[in-house]
Amino acid sequence: AEWELLTSGVNDNLYGVHFTDDNSGYVVGWGASSGAVVLKTIDAGSNWNPTILANGAFVFSVTSTNSDNIYAAGCLNGGASGAVFKSNNAGGNWTYSSQPSTYGLYDVEFANTQTGYSCGWLGKIFKTTNGGNNWSTLNSGTGNVLRWMSVVDESNIFIVGGANWNNPNTLYKTTNGSTWSFVTSFGGVVGGVHFFDANEGVIAGGSGGEFIKKTYNGGTTWEEKYS
């Protein structure tokens, strides 16, 4: 109902936000700093502490599996390779796993403390089963840019992608955690997707007008809830 404008203290473009509890949260981005930046707050956003992950890096999304293990998806060396950054001490220190010749990764989400997925350019999807220490390549069946992800559990994952990074309008899904299939395309650009379970989910977006749509059958058909 009411929103308060917070001051980050940086001039970077900020793309992802994630909170581990009411007070502790992270925001990621890049731009004005010398590399990808992670901002952390422990007082519900009143103050933010910035950390540079790597010079020449970009980062687009952030998530966690608990209060200590934080993950961010992006790229290294101006887009030469995709990367998932990881902290196992609540943002105090960061390491990364790189994926050469992938341009970059846009999203990372976990089904539990060990199993997670990341997606990005060239239809690339990666999976970890050991908390992000190692990542294996999955066959997405497409070369499109994969932009937004919603992980329900280890088997059911939904991804929105498109021919370009700024035009994600196609939904893909897996029901076994490895094999992906095309579900449907949308008439406008999708800016976010979230599934509550394997059947019920929502998308939000817009192209000449904003929309919110909801599905009750795993994405096969959608009802417009707002336009």
Buried (B, 14 or more C-beta within 10 A) or exposed (E): EEEEEEEBEBEBEBBBBBBBEEEBBBBBBBBEBEBBBBBBBBEEBEBBEBBBBBEBBBBBBBBBBEEEBBBBBBBBBEBBBBBBBBBBEBBEEBEBBBBEEBBBBBBBBBBEEBBBBBBBBBBBBBBBBEBBEEBEEBEBBBEBBBBBBBBBEBBBBBBBBBEEBEBBBBBBBBBEBBEBEEBBEBEBBBBBBBBEEBBBBBBBBEBEEEBBBBBEEBBEEBEEEEE
